[in-house]
């Protein structure tokens, strides 16, 4: 008797979940699409703002940006520790 009761409860929960998901799925999808639209709009505005603030160059103009020469040249030359290997016969 307990097994039949448990199976019926599981089936009942399944169908209740199925009915509720059909009722609330359109609202959830609308909410998700609204949030994604806001996110895309925010990214688009940030991109447009970056384009407005970026320096404007004429077509065909060559621009060379140089890095400032750092005084810590020792740190860039020291990449790692040298390990000497010996052959074993």
Beta strands, then each sheet from edge to edge (+ up, - down):
end
